[in-house]
Amino acid sequence: MDTEYQQLTQNLDNLVEVRQKLQVQFNENNQVKDEFNKLTPNNTIYKLVGPALVEQDQHESKLNVEKRLDFIKSEIDRTESEIESGQKTIQSIQQSISQQTQQESTE
């Protein structure tokens, strides 16, 4: 049970790290979206493709950022769900360990 507990806490730590990275990506893309909203139709958007800047359609770029935000948000939600599930499992194991310890001390 102890190794299972250690594996679960390690997995939980990894999930928290993933969630933090996703949150950073979400914030960065949100900033891009805010900048796009400030553009006029006459402004040109460029995308870095390898070493070159390639002109992009403004509408298409905005849609891509929106899709990326939706995807990242769904990944954050999925990760948070996994974190909650992992926390519940860890709490259950902690209770079992605590009960075992109490039983052993009374014997």
Secondary structure, DSSP 8 states (H G I E B T S, - for coil): -HHHHHHHHHHHHHHHHHHHHHHHHHHHHHHHHHHHHT--TT--EEEEETTEEEEE-HHHHHHHHHHHHHHHHHHHHHHHHHHHHHHHHHHHHHHHHHHHHHHHHH-
